[in-house]
Amino acid sequence: MRIDKNKIRELAKLLNIHTVGNAKFELNNLNMTNLEYLLWIFERELQVRKERAIVRVRKTSNLPQVSFDRNSLHEGVRYQVEKLEKCDWAERSENILIMGSHNSGKTALAVHLANCAINSSYKVLYLKLDELFLVLKNKNILQQARITHSRIKGADVLVLDEFLYLDILKPDIELLYKTLMSLNSTTSIIYVANREFSDWISSSEDKYTTQLLIQRAVSSAELVTP
């Protein structure tokens, strides 16, 4: 019986099998049994779907385009980063604190680790702290804020940049505390900061909540100082 390859491709597209639906294939050119060829198709289909998922997650991650220079890291930090690139911390929903001076490569390192997480099939979202506050305060008003808030709740990894950059008013620190604690057991948070904890606490309007926030969220994170 003669088989119409175009018909096979049409059926493959209906079944959402990209490997067959969108690619050339020829059984006669492959030294495989039917079952071996079927396995070959399935394995490549899974790879295609993984690659497409990575593209989708990276597109919606909001990650900035920054270059990461591994050679700029001290030897001890390079070894630490190599371990973090395996993303075991994301599997365990553990946090990372990247702290250093201005222009020390903190954001670039955070984005690099976030990209490693994306390549390992984790959902990632990047926000600066002021952007997070805009989302939290407008999620019931603005559609885009509502969409971003949904992505925050669905993220496996949240990169929170400029974390200790500005002083925060008392109502905002309470809002931040509740938000981060709600994510604590389900989401890994990469904090990027350039101020010492003591400085942030001393300048806060609500020193107790600020200190509690640091103890519960940041102090338990793995510290990286590029």
LINCORUR-V368719 format. One record per residue. N is the residue number from 1. RES is the residue in one letter. PHI is phi in degrees with one decimal (* if undefined). D_CENTER is the distance of its C-alpha to the mean C-alpha in whole Angstrom. Layout:
[[N/RES/PHI/D_CENTER] [N/RES/PHI/D_CENTER]]
This chain:
[[1/M/*/50] [2/R/-81.8/49] [3/I/-107.8/45] [4/D/-82.1/44] [5/K/-64.6/40] [6/N/-62.9/39] [7/K/-65.2/40] [8/I/-62.5/37] [9/R/-63.2/35] [10/E/-63.5/35] [11/L/-66.6/35] [12/A/-62.8/32] [13/K/-67.4/30] [14/L/-63.7/31] [15/L/-86.9/30] [16/N/62.1/27] [17/I/-98.9/27] [18/H/-65.9/26] [19/T/-57.7/27] [20/V/-87.1/31] [21/G/-66.6/31] [22/N/-118.0/29] [23/A/-127.7/31] [24/K/-77.7/34] [25/F/-148.7/35] [26/E/-153.2/39] [27/L/-60.0/40] [28/N/-65.9/43] [29/N/-91.0/41] [30/L/-115.9/39] [31/N/-85.8/41] [32/M/-135.9/40] [33/T/-78.4/41] [34/N/-59.3/40] [35/L/-67.8/37] [36/E/-63.6/36] [37/Y/-68.6/35] [38/L/-62.3/34] [39/L/-62.8/31] [40/W/-58.9/31] [41/I/-63.5/30] [42/F/-63.8/27] [43/E/-63.3/25] [44/R/-71.3/25] [45/E/-63.9/24] [46/L/-62.2/21] [47/Q/-65.6/20] [48/V/-62.0/20] [49/R/-66.4/18] [50/K/-63.9/15] [51/E/-63.4/16] [52/R/-68.7/16] [53/A/-63.8/13] [54/I/-62.5/11] [55/V/-62.4/12] [56/R/-64.3/12] [57/V/-64.9/8] [58/R/-63.9/8] [59/K/-67.5/11] [60/T/-97.6/10] [61/S/-75.0/7] [62/N/68.7/9] [63/L/-67.7/9] [64/P/-72.6/12] [65/Q/-87.4/14] [66/V/-130.5/15] [67/S/-94.3/17] [68/F/-106.6/16] [69/D/-109.0/19] [70/R/-62.0/20] [71/N/-69.1/23] [72/S/-80.4/23] [73/L/-84.9/22] [74/H/-67.0/25] [75/E/-56.6/25] [76/G/-63.8/24] [77/V/-69.2/21] [78/R/-59.9/20] [79/Y/-63.8/21] [80/Q/-63.8/19] [81/V/-65.5/16] [82/E/-59.0/17] [83/K/-68.8/17] [84/L/-68.3/13] [85/E/-63.1/12] [86/K/-75.4/14] [87/C/66.6/11] [88/D/-62.2/13] [89/W/-61.9/12] [90/A/-70.3/9] [91/E/-62.7/12] [92/R/-96.7/14] [93/S/54.7/12] [94/E/-96.1/13] [95/N/-99.8/12] [96/I/-129.0/12] [97/L/-114.4/15] [98/I/-105.2/15] [99/M/-127.3/18] [100/G/-178.1/21] [101/S/-77.5/23] [102/H/-61.6/23] [103/N/63.7/22] [104/S/-93.9/21] [105/G/90.0/18] [106/K/-62.9/16] [107/T/-63.7/13] [108/A/-60.6/14] [109/L/-67.0/13] [110/A/-61.8/10] [111/V/-65.7/8] [112/H/-60.7/10] [113/L/-65.8/8] [114/A/-64.7/5] [115/N/-65.7/7] [116/C/-60.7/8] [117/A/-65.0/6] [118/I/-61.3/6] [119/N/-64.3/9] [120/S/-96.5/10] [121/S/75.6/9] [122/Y/-96.0/6] [123/K/-84.2/5] [124/V/-127.3/2] [125/L/-139.9/5] [126/Y/-111.4/7] [127/L/-144.5/11] [128/K/-83.1/14] [129/L/-59.6/16] [130/D/-65.7/18] [131/E/-68.1/16] [132/L/-61.2/15] [133/F/-62.9/19] [134/L/-60.8/20] [135/V/-65.7/18] [136/L/-62.7/19] [137/K/-82.7/23] [138/N/-120.0/23] [139/K/-64.3/21] [140/N/-97.6/24] [141/I/-118.2/26] [142/L/-105.1/24] [143/Q/-64.3/22] [144/Q/-64.1/19] [145/A/-65.3/18] [146/R/-65.5/19] [147/I/-65.9/16] [148/T/-65.1/14] [149/H/-62.4/15] [150/S/-64.0/14] [151/R/-68.4/11] [152/I/-60.9/10] [153/K/-67.1/12] [154/G/-92.9/10] [155/A/-75.7/7] [156/D/-83.5/6] [157/V/-133.4/4] [158/L/-113.8/6] [159/V/-94.2/7] [160/L/-112.2/10] [161/D/-90.9/13] [162/E/53.5/16] [163/F/-67.2/17] [164/L/-110.3/20] [165/Y/-74.4/21] [166/L/-121.0/24] [167/D/-69.4/26] [168/I/-119.6/25] [169/L/-68.9/28] [170/K/-56.5/29] [171/P/-60.7/28] [172/D/-73.5/24] [173/I/-66.9/24] [174/E/-67.1/25] [175/L/-63.6/22] [176/L/-63.6/19] [177/Y/-59.5/21] [178/K/-62.4/21] [179/T/-66.2/17] [180/L/-67.2/16] [181/M/-68.1/18] [182/S/-69.8/17] [183/L/-95.5/14] [184/N/-57.5/15] [185/S/-96.9/16] [186/T/-120.9/13] [187/T/-131.7/10] [188/S/-83.6/9] [189/I/-116.3/9] [190/I/-98.3/9] [191/Y/-86.6/12] [192/V/-119.8/14] [193/A/-139.5/18] [194/N/-132.0/21] [195/R/-123.3/23] [196/E/-70.7/25] [197/F/-57.6/25] [198/S/-61.6/28] [199/D/-67.2/29] [200/W/-66.0/26] [201/I/-65.0/28] [202/S/-64.6/31] [203/S/-94.6/31] [204/S/-81.9/29] [205/E/-73.4/31] [206/D/-125.2/30] [207/K/-64.1/30] [208/Y/-64.4/30] [209/T/-65.6/27] [210/T/-62.6/25] [211/Q/-65.3/26] [212/L/-64.5/25] [213/L/-59.2/22] [214/I/-63.6/22] [215/Q/-63.9/23] [216/R/-81.3/21] [217/A/-109.5/18] [218/V/-94.4/18] [219/S/-64.6/21] [220/S/-87.0/19] [221/A/-81.4/16] [222/E/-75.2/17] [223/L/-89.3/18] [224/V/-126.5/17] [225/T/-123.2/20] [226/P/-68.8/20]]
